[in-house]
Amino acid sequence: MSTKKIVDLLGDEASHYLDYTCKTIDKSLLHLPSPDVVDKVWVQSDRNTPTLNNFQILLNHGRLAGTGYLSILPVDQGIEHTAGASFAPNPLYFDPENIIRLAVEGGCNAVASTFGVLGSVARKYAHKIPFIVKLNHNELLSYPNTYNQIMFGSVKEAWNMGAVAVGATIYFGSEESRRQIIEVAEAFEYAHELGMVTILWCYLRNEAFKKDDVDYHASADLTGQANHLGVTIKADIVKQKLPANNGGFVNLGFGKSDKRMYTELSSVHPIDMCRYQIVNGYMGRVGLINSGGESLGASDMKDAVVTAVVNKRAGGMGLISGRKAFQRPMKEGIELLNTIQDVYLDKDITIA
Protein backbone atom coordinates (compact mmCIF):
# COMPACT_ATOMS: atom_id res chain seq x y z
CA MET A 1 0.00 0.00 0.00
CA SER A 2 1.29 3.44 -0.86
CA THR A 3 1.05 6.37 1.52
CA LYS A 4 -1.46 7.86 -0.93
CA LYS A 5 -3.90 5.04 -0.26
CA ILE A 6 -3.48 5.51 3.48
CA VAL A 7 -4.05 9.23 3.03
CA ASP A 8 -7.21 8.46 1.04
CA LEU A 9 -8.49 6.18 3.78
CA LEU A 10 -7.83 8.79 6.45
CA GLY A 11 -9.54 11.48 4.36
CA ASP A 12 -9.85 14.87 6.01
CA GLU A 13 -8.04 13.57 9.10
CA ALA A 14 -4.86 12.54 7.23
CA SER A 15 -2.80 15.56 8.27
CA HIS A 16 -4.03 15.28 11.87
CA TYR A 17 -2.47 11.83 12.14
CA LEU A 18 0.37 11.76 9.61
CA ASP A 19 1.88 15.24 10.06
CA TYR A 20 1.64 15.56 13.82
CA THR A 21 4.84 16.25 15.78
CA CYS A 22 4.92 14.95 19.34
CA LYS A 23 5.97 17.60 21.86
CA THR A 24 5.70 15.53 25.04
CA ILE A 25 8.14 12.63 25.50
CA ASP A 26 10.79 12.90 22.78
CA LYS A 27 11.16 9.85 20.54
CA SER A 28 14.89 9.74 21.33
CA LEU A 29 14.02 8.57 24.85
CA LEU A 30 12.03 5.56 23.62
CA HIS A 31 13.12 2.01 22.92
CA LEU A 32 11.54 1.65 19.50
CA PRO A 33 10.62 -1.48 17.50
CA SER A 34 13.44 -2.58 15.21
CA PRO A 35 14.67 -5.73 13.44
CA ASP A 36 17.22 -6.24 16.24
CA VAL A 37 15.00 -5.35 19.21
CA VAL A 38 15.73 -8.70 20.90
CA ASP A 39 19.47 -8.03 20.74
CA LYS A 40 19.19 -4.36 21.71
CA VAL A 41 16.62 -4.62 24.50
CA TRP A 42 15.87 -8.14 25.66
CA VAL A 43 19.38 -9.62 25.79
CA GLN A 44 19.95 -7.28 28.74
CA SER A 45 17.06 -8.83 30.66
CA ASP A 46 16.78 -11.97 32.78
CA ARG A 47 14.74 -13.80 30.11
CA ASN A 48 16.29 -17.17 29.30
CA THR A 49 17.56 -18.24 25.89
CA PRO A 50 14.43 -20.22 24.87
CA THR A 51 12.26 -17.17 25.65
CA LEU A 52 14.49 -14.95 23.51
CA ASN A 53 14.36 -17.55 20.76
CA ASN A 54 10.55 -17.65 20.83
CA PHE A 55 10.40 -13.85 20.85
CA GLN A 56 12.51 -13.85 17.70
CA ILE A 57 10.23 -16.49 16.14
CA LEU A 58 7.25 -14.16 16.74
CA LEU A 59 9.09 -11.27 15.12
CA ASN A 60 10.29 -13.29 12.14
CA HIS A 61 6.93 -14.57 10.89
CA GLY A 62 4.38 -13.14 8.45
CA ARG A 63 4.42 -10.03 6.31
CA LEU A 64 6.01 -7.94 9.09
CA ALA A 65 8.91 -10.38 9.57
CA GLY A 66 12.17 -8.58 10.25
CA THR A 67 10.61 -5.19 11.04
CA GLY A 68 10.22 -5.41 14.81
CA TYR A 69 6.45 -4.94 14.48
CA LEU A 70 3.65 -7.41 15.19
CA SER A 71 0.31 -8.15 13.56
CA ILE A 72 -1.63 -10.67 15.66
CA LEU A 73 -5.05 -12.21 15.03
CA PRO A 74 -6.86 -12.75 18.38
CA VAL A 75 -10.00 -14.89 18.44
CA ASP A 76 -11.13 -15.66 21.98
CA GLN A 77 -14.47 -13.88 21.63
CA GLY A 78 -16.34 -17.19 21.61
CA ILE A 79 -15.86 -17.13 25.38
CA GLU A 80 -15.50 -13.42 26.07
CA HIS A 81 -18.54 -12.31 24.03
CA THR A 82 -20.36 -15.67 23.51
CA ALA A 83 -19.82 -17.79 20.41
CA GLY A 84 -23.16 -17.12 18.77
CA ALA A 85 -22.88 -13.35 19.04
CA SER A 86 -19.26 -13.41 17.84
CA PHE A 87 -19.58 -15.80 14.93
CA ALA A 88 -23.10 -15.05 13.69
CA PRO A 89 -21.71 -12.54 11.13
CA ASN A 90 -19.55 -15.35 9.70
CA PRO A 91 -20.35 -18.88 10.97
CA LEU A 92 -17.26 -20.31 9.20
CA TYR A 93 -15.27 -19.30 12.27
CA PHE A 94 -17.05 -21.77 14.51
CA ASP A 95 -14.48 -24.11 12.89
CA PRO A 96 -11.06 -23.41 14.47
CA GLU A 97 -9.21 -24.27 11.27
CA ASN A 98 -10.69 -21.23 9.54
CA ILE A 99 -9.38 -19.01 12.34
CA ILE A 100 -5.86 -20.33 11.74
CA ARG A 101 -6.28 -20.03 7.97
CA LEU A 102 -7.24 -16.38 8.33
CA ALA A 103 -4.10 -15.70 10.36
CA VAL A 104 -1.87 -17.61 7.92
CA GLU A 105 -3.34 -16.19 4.72
CA GLY A 106 -3.60 -12.75 6.33
CA GLY A 107 0.16 -12.67 6.85
CA CYS A 108 0.01 -12.37 10.64
CA ASN A 109 2.97 -12.89 12.96
CA ALA A 110 0.86 -15.13 15.19
CA VAL A 111 -2.62 -16.27 16.13
CA ALA A 112 -3.93 -15.90 19.69
CA SER A 113 -6.83 -18.04 20.84
CA THR A 114 -8.15 -20.50 23.38
CA PHE A 115 -6.84 -23.89 24.49
CA GLY A 116 -9.70 -25.54 22.61
CA VAL A 117 -9.30 -23.66 19.32
CA LEU A 118 -5.54 -24.02 19.06
CA GLY A 119 -5.39 -27.52 20.54
CA SER A 120 -7.91 -28.87 18.02
CA VAL A 121 -5.58 -28.14 15.08
CA ALA A 122 -2.18 -27.94 16.78
CA ARG A 123 -0.51 -30.86 14.96
CA LYS A 124 -1.43 -29.37 11.59
CA TYR A 125 -0.58 -25.72 12.26
CA ALA A 126 1.63 -25.15 15.34
CA HIS A 127 4.76 -25.40 13.18
CA LYS A 128 3.29 -23.19 10.44
CA ILE A 129 2.34 -20.09 12.47
CA PRO A 130 3.29 -19.13 16.05
CA PHE A 131 0.59 -19.98 18.60
CA ILE A 132 -0.31 -17.68 21.51
CA VAL A 133 -2.52 -19.51 24.00
CA LYS A 134 -4.88 -17.35 26.04
CA LEU A 135 -4.75 -18.76 29.59
CA ASN A 136 -7.73 -17.05 31.22
CA HIS A 137 -11.13 -15.73 30.22
CA ASN A 138 -14.23 -13.99 31.48
CA GLU A 139 -17.08 -16.35 30.56
CA LEU A 140 -20.51 -14.79 30.20
CA LEU A 141 -22.79 -17.72 31.01
CA SER A 142 -22.62 -17.23 34.78
CA TYR A 143 -25.49 -15.08 36.00
CA PRO A 144 -25.27 -12.31 36.89
CA ASN A 145 -22.26 -11.47 34.75
CA THR A 146 -19.17 -10.38 36.66
CA TYR A 147 -15.80 -8.97 35.63
CA ASN A 148 -13.66 -11.93 36.61
CA GLN A 149 -10.94 -13.64 34.60
CA ILE A 150 -10.40 -17.30 35.54
CA MET A 151 -7.83 -19.81 34.33
CA PHE A 152 -9.04 -22.24 31.65
CA GLY A 153 -5.88 -24.34 31.48
CA SER A 154 -2.24 -24.55 32.48
CA VAL A 155 0.99 -23.06 31.19
CA LYS A 156 2.39 -26.57 30.76
CA GLU A 157 -0.57 -27.49 28.55
CA ALA A 158 0.20 -24.50 26.31
CA TRP A 159 3.87 -25.49 26.17
CA ASN A 160 2.98 -29.09 25.23
CA MET A 161 0.82 -27.72 22.42
CA GLY A 162 3.89 -26.08 20.90
CA ALA A 163 2.92 -22.48 21.70
CA VAL A 164 5.65 -19.83 21.58
CA ALA A 165 3.73 -17.50 23.90
CA VAL A 166 0.92 -17.31 26.43
CA GLY A 167 -1.53 -14.47 26.92
CA ALA A 168 -3.65 -13.47 29.87
CA THR A 169 -6.02 -10.70 30.91
CA ILE A 170 -6.17 -8.78 34.15
CA TYR A 171 -9.19 -6.58 34.82
CA PHE A 172 -7.39 -3.85 36.72
CA GLY A 173 -9.74 -1.93 38.98
CA SER A 174 -12.18 -4.82 39.37
CA GLU A 175 -13.04 -6.47 42.66
CA GLU A 176 -11.08 -9.59 41.65
CA SER A 177 -8.05 -7.79 40.21
CA ARG A 178 -5.61 -8.55 43.02
CA ARG A 179 -6.28 -12.28 42.80
CA GLN A 180 -5.82 -12.08 39.03
CA ILE A 181 -2.49 -10.24 39.46
CA ILE A 182 -1.17 -13.03 41.68
CA GLU A 183 -2.42 -15.82 39.38
CA VAL A 184 -1.06 -14.25 36.21
CA ALA A 185 2.28 -13.34 37.81
CA GLU A 186 2.75 -16.98 38.84
CA ALA A 187 1.71 -18.19 35.38
CA PHE A 188 4.12 -15.79 33.65
CA GLU A 189 6.96 -16.92 35.90
CA TYR A 190 6.41 -20.53 34.87
CA ALA A 191 5.96 -19.57 31.20
CA HIS A 192 9.36 -17.87 31.25
CA GLU A 193 10.90 -20.95 32.87
CA LEU A 194 9.59 -22.98 29.92
CA GLY A 195 10.81 -20.39 27.42
CA MET A 196 7.52 -18.80 26.35
CA VAL A 197 6.86 -15.13 25.68
CA THR A 198 4.25 -13.49 27.92
CA ILE A 199 1.57 -11.08 26.66
CA LEU A 200 -0.82 -9.28 29.01
CA TRP A 201 -4.19 -7.79 28.14
CA CYS A 202 -4.08 -4.81 30.57
CA TYR A 203 -7.78 -3.96 30.65
CA LEU A 204 -9.83 -1.93 33.13
CA ARG A 205 -13.21 -2.98 34.51
CA ASN A 206 -15.22 -1.08 37.09
CA GLU A 207 -18.58 0.65 36.74
CA ALA A 208 -17.19 3.50 38.85
CA PHE A 209 -14.86 4.35 35.96
CA LYS A 210 -17.86 5.93 34.21
CA LYS A 211 -18.89 9.41 35.35
CA ASP A 212 -21.10 12.13 33.91
CA ASP A 213 -21.61 10.13 30.69
CA VAL A 214 -17.83 9.84 30.17
CA ASP A 215 -16.24 6.38 30.11
CA TYR A 216 -12.71 6.39 31.50
CA HIS A 217 -11.99 2.71 30.84
CA ALA A 218 -9.83 3.88 27.93
CA SER A 219 -8.42 6.96 29.66
CA ALA A 220 -4.72 7.48 28.92
CA ASP A 221 -3.74 7.92 32.57
CA LEU A 222 -5.64 4.85 33.82
CA THR A 223 -4.58 2.58 30.95
CA GLY A 224 -1.02 3.84 31.27
CA GLN A 225 -0.96 2.80 34.92
CA ALA A 226 -2.52 -0.56 34.02
CA ASN A 227 0.34 -1.05 31.56
CA HIS A 228 2.85 -0.17 34.28
CA LEU A 229 1.35 -2.78 36.59
CA GLY A 230 1.44 -5.28 33.71
CA VAL A 231 5.14 -4.85 32.98
CA THR A 232 5.82 -5.09 36.72
CA ILE A 233 4.72 -8.73 36.67
CA LYS A 234 7.01 -9.26 33.66
CA ALA A 235 4.76 -9.11 30.66
CA ASP A 236 7.01 -9.07 27.58
CA ILE A 237 4.30 -7.35 25.51
CA VAL A 238 1.23 -5.46 26.71
CA LYS A 239 -2.06 -5.21 24.90
CA GLN A 240 -4.14 -2.13 25.52
CA LYS A 241 -7.07 -0.25 24.06
CA LEU A 242 -6.21 2.94 22.19
CA PRO A 243 -6.79 5.91 24.55
CA ALA A 244 -10.11 7.65 24.02
CA ASN A 245 -9.71 10.42 26.62
CA ASN A 246 -7.59 11.42 29.60
CA GLY A 247 -7.92 12.64 33.18
CA GLY A 248 -9.45 9.55 34.70
CA PHE A 249 -7.65 9.91 38.02
CA VAL A 250 -8.60 13.59 38.32
CA ASN A 251 -12.22 13.35 37.23
CA LEU A 252 -12.97 10.17 39.14
CA GLY A 253 -11.23 11.51 42.25
CA PHE A 254 -9.08 8.52 43.21
CA GLY A 255 -5.49 7.33 43.02
CA LYS A 256 -2.62 9.78 42.68
CA SER A 257 -1.75 12.08 39.83
CA ASP A 258 0.43 15.03 38.90
CA LYS A 259 -0.78 17.82 36.64
CA ARG A 260 2.33 17.29 34.48
CA MET A 261 0.86 13.92 33.46
CA TYR A 262 -1.63 15.89 31.38
CA THR A 263 0.43 18.92 30.36
CA GLU A 264 4.00 17.68 29.85
CA LEU A 265 3.74 13.88 29.53
CA SER A 266 0.63 13.89 27.35
CA SER A 267 -1.90 16.08 25.57
CA VAL A 268 -5.31 15.74 23.96
CA HIS A 269 -3.81 14.36 20.73
CA PRO A 270 -4.29 10.57 20.27
CA ILE A 271 -0.60 10.04 19.45
CA ASP A 272 0.50 11.76 22.66
CA MET A 273 -2.00 9.76 24.73
CA CYS A 274 -0.79 6.52 23.14
CA ARG A 275 2.82 7.55 23.77
CA TYR A 276 1.95 7.93 27.45
CA GLN A 277 0.86 4.28 27.42
CA ILE A 278 4.21 3.34 25.87
CA VAL A 279 6.19 5.41 28.39
CA ASN A 280 4.57 3.37 31.17
CA GLY A 281 5.94 0.20 29.54
CA TYR A 282 9.48 1.13 30.60
CA MET A 283 9.86 3.71 27.82
CA GLY A 284 8.97 1.10 25.22
CA ARG A 285 11.25 -1.69 26.45
CA VAL A 286 8.03 -3.69 26.75
CA GLY A 287 6.25 -3.28 23.43
CA LEU A 288 2.69 -1.95 23.22
CA ILE A 289 0.18 -3.55 20.88
CA ASN A 290 -3.17 -1.78 20.66
CA SER A 291 -6.41 -3.67 20.15
CA GLY A 292 -8.48 -3.22 17.03
CA GLY A 293 -11.83 -2.95 18.82
CA GLU A 294 -15.27 -4.07 17.76
CA SER A 295 -16.46 -4.24 14.18
CA LEU A 296 -18.61 -1.27 13.21
CA GLY A 297 -19.07 -2.19 9.55
CA ALA A 298 -18.28 0.32 6.82
CA SER A 299 -15.82 2.33 8.92
CA ASP A 300 -13.69 -0.67 9.95
CA MET A 301 -10.93 -0.16 7.38
CA LYS A 302 -10.46 3.49 8.25
CA ASP A 303 -10.69 2.81 11.99
CA ALA A 304 -8.04 0.08 11.70
CA VAL A 305 -5.71 2.39 9.77
CA VAL A 306 -6.18 5.18 12.33
CA THR A 307 -5.31 2.81 15.19
CA ALA A 308 -2.27 1.47 13.34
CA VAL A 309 -0.99 4.95 12.45
CA VAL A 310 -1.45 6.22 16.02
CA ASN A 311 0.26 3.15 17.48
CA LYS A 312 3.19 3.28 15.07
CA ARG A 313 3.75 7.04 15.26
CA ALA A 314 3.53 6.92 19.06
CA GLY A 315 6.25 4.25 19.14
CA GLY A 316 4.11 1.15 19.60
CA MET A 317 4.88 -2.38 18.47
CA GLY A 318 1.81 -3.26 16.42
CA LEU A 319 -1.83 -4.16 16.35
CA ILE A 320 -3.89 -7.10 17.57
CA SER A 321 -7.14 -7.02 15.61
CA GLY A 322 -9.79 -9.74 15.68
CA ARG A 323 -13.46 -8.85 15.22
CA LYS A 324 -12.82 -6.39 12.41
CA ALA A 325 -11.15 -9.25 10.51
CA PHE A 326 -13.18 -12.37 11.29
CA GLN A 327 -16.66 -10.84 11.35
CA ARG A 328 -16.59 -10.47 7.57
CA PRO A 329 -15.87 -12.76 4.57
CA MET A 330 -12.36 -14.21 4.70
CA LYS A 331 -11.18 -12.35 1.61
CA GLU A 332 -12.19 -9.04 3.18
CA GLY A 333 -10.65 -10.06 6.50
CA ILE A 334 -7.35 -10.78 4.78
CA GLU A 335 -7.49 -7.41 3.04
CA LEU A 336 -8.08 -5.63 6.34
CA LEU A 337 -5.17 -7.42 8.04
CA ASN A 338 -2.91 -6.62 5.10
CA THR A 339 -3.95 -2.96 5.22
CA ILE A 340 -2.98 -2.77 8.89
CA GLN A 341 0.36 -4.41 8.12
CA ASP A 342 0.99 -2.00 5.25
CA VAL A 343 0.95 0.91 7.70
CA TYR A 344 3.89 -0.67 9.53
CA LEU A 345 5.67 -1.49 6.28
CA ASP A 346 5.34 2.07 4.99
CA LYS A 347 8.66 3.83 5.63
CA ASP A 348 7.04 7.23 5.07
CA ILE A 349 4.96 6.79 8.22
CA THR A 350 7.51 7.63 10.89
CA ILE A 351 7.70 7.98 14.68
CA ALA A 352 6.18 11.33 15.70
BAMARMAR-651706 format. One record per residue (C-alpha): residue number from 0; x, y, z; residue in three letters. Coordinates in steps of 0.05 Angstrom, whole numbers. Each point is the difference from the previous one (the first is absolute). Layout:
R   num       c1       c2       c3   residuo
R   NUM        X        Y        Z       Ala
...
***
This chain:
R   num       c1       c2       c3   residuo
R     0        0        0        0       Met
R     1       26       69      -17       Ser
R     2       -5       58       47       Thr
R     3      -50       30      -49       Lys
R     4      -49      -56       14       Lys
R     5        8        9       75       Ile
R     6      -11       75       -9       Val
R     7      -63      -16      -40       Asp
R     8      -26      -45       55       Leu
R     9       13       52       53       Leu
R    10      -34       54      -42       Gly
R    11       -6       67       33       Asp
R    12       36      -26       62       Glu
R    13       64      -20      -37       Ala
R    14       41       60       20       Ser
R    15      -25       -5       72       His
R    16       32      -69        6       Tyr
R    17       56       -2      -51       Leu
R    18       31       70        9       Asp
R    19       -5        6       75       Tyr
R    20       64       14       40       Thr
R    21        1      -26       71       Cys
R    22       21       53       50       Lys
R    23       -5      -41       64       Thr
R    24       49      -58        9       Ile
R    25       53        5      -54       Asp
R    26        7      -61      -45       Lys
R    27       75       -2       16       Ser
R    28      -18      -24       70       Leu
R    29      -39      -60      -25       Leu
R    30       21      -71      -14       His
R    31      -31       -7      -68       Leu
R    32      -19      -63      -40       Pro
R    33       57      -22      -46       Ser
R    34       24      -63      -35       Pro
R    35       51      -10       56       Asp
R    36      -44       18       59       Val
R    37       15      -67       34       Val
R    38       74       13       -3       Asp
R    39       -5       74       19       Lys
R    40      -52       -5       56       Val
R    41      -15      -71       23       Trp
R    42       71      -29        3       Val
R    43       11       46       59       Gln
R    44      -58      -31       38       Ser
R    45       -5      -62       43       Asp
R    46      -41      -37      -54       Arg
R    47       31      -67      -16       Asn
R    48       25      -22      -68       Thr
R    49      -62      -39      -21       Pro
R    50      -44       61       16       Thr
R    51       45       44      -43       Leu
R    52       -3      -52      -55       Asn
R    53      -76       -2        2       Asn
R    54       -3       76        0       Phe
R    55       42        0      -63       Gln
R    56      -45      -53      -31       Ile
R    57      -60       47       12       Leu
R    58       37       58      -33       Leu
R    59       24      -41      -59       Asn
R    60      -67      -25      -25       His
R    61      -51       28      -49       Gly
R    62        0       62      -43       Arg
R    63       32       42       56       Leu
R    64       58      -49        9       Ala
R    65       65       36       14       Gly
R    66      -31       68       16       Thr
R    67       -8       -4       75       Gly
R    68      -75        9       -6       Tyr
R    69      -56      -49       14       Leu
R    70      -67      -15      -33       Ser
R    71      -39      -50       42       Ile
R    72      -68      -31      -12       Leu
R    73      -36      -11       67       Pro
R    74      -63      -43        1       Val
R    75      -23      -15       71       Asp
R    76      -66       35       -7       Gln
R    77      -38      -66       -1       Gly
R    78       10        1       76       Ile
R    79        7       75       13       Glu
R    80      -61       22      -40       His
R    81      -36      -67      -11       Thr
R    82       11      -43      -62       Ala
R    83      -67       14      -33       Gly
R    84        5       75        6       Ala
R    85       73       -1      -24       Ser
R    86       -7      -48      -58       Phe
R    87      -70       15      -25       Ala
R    88       28       50      -51       Pro
R    89       43      -56      -29       Asn
R    90      -16      -71       25       Pro
R    91       62      -28      -35       Leu
R    92       40       20       61       Tyr
R    93      -36      -49       45       Phe
R    94       51      -47      -32       Asp
R    95       69       14       31       Pro
R    96       37      -17      -64       Glu
R    97      -30       60      -34       Asn
R    98       26       45       56       Ile
R    99       71      -27      -12       Ile
R   100       -9        6      -76       Arg
R   101      -19       73        8       Leu
R   102       63       14       40       Ala
R   103       45      -38      -49       Val
R   104      -30       28      -64       Glu
R   105       -5       69       33       Gly
R   106       75        2       10       Gly
R   107       -3        6       76       Cys
R   108       59      -11       46       Asn
R   109      -42      -45       45       Ala
R   110      -69      -22       19       Val
R   111      -27        7       71       Ala
R   112      -58      -43       23       Ser
R   113      -26      -49       51       Thr
R   114       26      -68       22       Phe
R   115      -57      -33      -38       Gly
R   116        8       38      -66       Val
R   117       75       -7       -5       Leu
R   118        3      -70       30       Gly
R   119      -50      -27      -51       Ser
R   120       46       14      -58       Val
R   121       68        4       34       Ala
R   122       34      -58      -37       Arg
R   123      -19       30      -67       Lys
R   124       17       73       13       Tyr
R   125       45       11       62       Ala
R   126       62       -5      -43       His
R   127      -29       44      -55       Lys
R   128      -19       62       40       Ile
R   129       19       19       72       Pro
R   130      -54      -17       51       Phe
R   131      -18       46       58       Ile
R   132      -44      -36       50       Val
R   133      -48       43       41       Lys
R   134        3      -28       71       Leu
R   135      -60       34       32       Asn
R   136      -68       26      -20       His
R   137      -62       35       26       Asn
R   138      -57      -47      -19       Glu
R   139      -68       31       -7       Leu
R   140      -46      -58       16       Leu
R   141        4        9       76       Ser
R   142      -58       43       24       Tyr
R   143        5       56       18       Pro
R   144       60       17      -43       Asn
R   145       62       21       38       Thr
R   146       67       29      -20       Tyr
R   147       43      -60       19       Asn
R   148       54      -34      -40       Gln
R   149       11      -73       19       Ile
R   150       51      -50      -24       Met
R   151      -24      -49      -54       Phe
R   152       63      -42       -3       Gly
R   153       73       -4       20       Ser
R   154       65       30      -26       Val
R   155       28      -70       -9       Lys
R   156      -59      -19      -44       Glu
R   157       15       60      -45       Ala
R   158       73      -20       -3       Trp
R   159      -17      -72      -18       Asn
R   160      -44       28      -57       Met
R   161       62       32      -30       Gly
R   162      -20       72       16       Ala
R   163       55       53       -2       Val
R   164      -38       47       46       Ala
R   165      -57        4       51       Val
R   166      -49       57        9       Gly
R   167      -42       20       59       Ala
R   168      -47       55       21       Thr
R   169       -3       38       65       Ile
R   170      -61       44       13       Tyr
R   171       36       55       38       Phe
R   172      -47       38       46       Gly
R   173      -49      -57        7       Ser
R   174      -17      -33       66       Glu
R   175       39      -63      -20       Glu
R   176       61       36      -29       Ser
R   177       49      -15       56       Arg
R   178      -14      -75       -4       Arg
R   179       10        4      -75       Gln
R   180       66       37        8       Ile
R   181       27      -56       45       Ile
R   182      -25      -55      -46       Glu
R   183       27       31      -64       Val
R   184       67       18       32       Ala
R   185        9      -73       21       Glu
R   186      -21      -24      -69       Ala
R   187       48       48      -35       Phe
R   188       57      -22       45       Glu
R   189      -11      -73      -21       Tyr
R   190       -9       20      -73       Ala
R   191       68       34        1       His
R   192       31      -62       32       Glu
R   193      -26      -41      -59       Leu
R   194       24       52      -50       Gly
R   195      -66       32      -21       Met
R   196      -13       73      -13       Val
R   197      -52       33       44       Thr
R   198      -54       48      -25       Ile
R   199      -47       36       47       Leu
R   200      -68       30      -17       Trp
R   201        2       60       48       Cys
R   202      -74       17        2       Tyr
R   203      -41       40       50       Leu
R   204      -67      -21       27       Arg
R   205      -40       38       52       Asn
R   206      -68       35       -7       Glu
R   207       28       57       42       Ala
R   208       47       17      -58       Phe
R   209      -60       32      -35       Lys
R   210      -21       69       23       Lys
R   211      -44       55      -29       Asp
R   212      -10      -40      -64       Asp
R   213       75       -6      -11       Val
R   214       32      -69       -1       Asp
R   215       71        0       28       Tyr
R   216       14      -74      -13       His
R   217       43       24      -58       Ala
R   218       29       61       34       Ser
R   219       74       11      -15       Ala
R   220       19        8       73       Asp
R   221      -38      -61       25       Leu
R   222       21      -45      -57       Thr
R   223       72       25        6       Gly
R   224        1      -21       73       Gln
R   225      -31      -67      -18       Ala
R   226       57      -10      -49       Asn
R   227       50       18       55       His
R   228      -30      -53       46       Leu
R   229        2      -50      -58       Gly
R   230       74        9      -14       Val
R   231       13       -5       74       Thr
R   232      -22      -73       -1       Ile
R   233       46      -10      -60       Lys
R   234      -45        3      -60       Ala
R   235       45        1      -61       Asp
R   236      -54       34      -42       Ile
R   237      -61       38       24       Val
R   238      -66        5      -36       Lys
R   239      -42       61       12       Gln
R   240      -58       38      -29       Lys
R   241       17       64      -37       Leu
R   242      -12       59       47       Pro
R   243      -66       35      -11       Ala
R   244        8       55       52       Asn
R   245       42       20       60       Asn
R   246       -6       25       72       Gly
R   247      -31      -62       30       Gly
R   248       36        7       66       Phe
R   249      -19       74        6       Val
R   250      -72       -5      -21       Asn
R   251      -15      -64       38       Leu
R   252       34       27       62       Gly
R   253       43      -60       19       Phe
R   254       72      -23       -4       Gly
R   255       58       49       -6       Lys
R   256       17       46      -57       Ser
R   257       44       59      -19       Asp
R   258      -25       55      -45       Lys
R   259       63      -10      -43       Arg
R   260      -30      -68      -21       Met
R   261      -50       40      -41       Tyr
R   262       42       60      -21       Thr
R   263       71      -24      -10       Glu
R   264       -5      -76       -6       Leu
R   265      -62        0      -44       Ser
R   266      -51       44      -36       Ser
R   267      -68       -7      -32       Val
R   268       30      -28      -64       His
R   269      -10      -76      -10       Pro
R   270       74      -10      -16       Ile
R   271       22       34       64       Asp
R   272      -50      -40       42       Met
R   273       24      -65      -32       Cys
R   274       72       21       12       Arg
R   275      -17        8       74       Tyr
R   276      -22      -73       -1       Gln
R   277       67      -19      -31       Ile
R   278       40       41       51       Val
R   279      -33      -41       55       Asn
R   280       28      -63      -32       Gly
R   281       71       19       21       Tyr
R   282        7       51      -56       Met
R   283      -18      -52      -52       Gly
R   284       46      -56       25       Arg
R   285      -64      -40        6       Val
R   286      -36        8      -66       Gly
R   287      -71       27       -5       Leu
R   288      -50      -32      -46       Ile
R   289      -67       35       -5       Asn
R   290      -65      -37      -10       Ser
R   291      -42        9      -62       Gly
R   292      -67        5       35       Gly
R   293      -68      -22      -21       Glu
R   294      -24       -4      -71       Ser
R   295      -43       60      -20       Leu
R   296       -9      -19      -73       Gly
R   297       15       50      -55       Ala
R   298       50       41       42       Ser
R   299       42      -60       21       Asp
R   300       55       10      -51       Met
R   301       10       73       17       Lys
R   302       -5      -14       75       Asp
R   303       53      -54       -6       Ala
R   304       47       46      -39       Val
R   305      -10       56       52       Val
R   306       18      -48       57       Thr
R   307       61      -27      -37       Ala
R   308       25       70      -18       Val
R   309       -9       25       71       Val
R   310       34      -61       30       Asn
R   311       59        3      -49       Lys
R   312       11       75        4       Arg
R   313       -4       -3       76       Ala
R   314       54      -53        2       Gly
R   315      -43      -62        9       Gly
R   316       16      -71      -23       Met
R   317      -62      -17      -41       Gly
R   318      -73      -18       -1       Leu
R   319      -41      -59       24       Ile
R   320      -65        2      -39       Ser
R   321      -53      -55        2       Gly
R   322      -73       18      -10       Arg
R   323       13       49      -56       Lys
R   324       33      -57      -38       Ala
R   325      -41      -62       16       Phe
R   326      -69       30        1       Gln
R   327        1        8      -76       Arg
R   328       15      -46      -60       Pro
R   329       70      -29        3       Met
R   330       23       37      -62       Lys
R   331      -20       66       32       Glu
R   332       31      -20       66       Gly
R   333       66      -15      -34       Ile
R   334       -3       68      -35       Glu
R   335      -12       35       66       Leu
R   336       59      -35       34       Leu
R   337       45       16      -59       Asn
R   338      -21       73        2       Thr
R   339       19        4       74       Ile
R   340       67      -33      -16       Gln
R   341       13       48      -57       Asp
R   342       -1       58       49       Val
R   343       59      -31       37       Tyr
R   344       35      -17      -65       Leu
R   345       -6       71      -26       Asp
R   346       66       36       13       Lys
R   347      -32       68      -12       Asp
R   348      -42       -9       63       Ile
R   349       51       17       54       Thr
R   350        4        7       76       Ile
R   351      -30       67       20       Ala
***
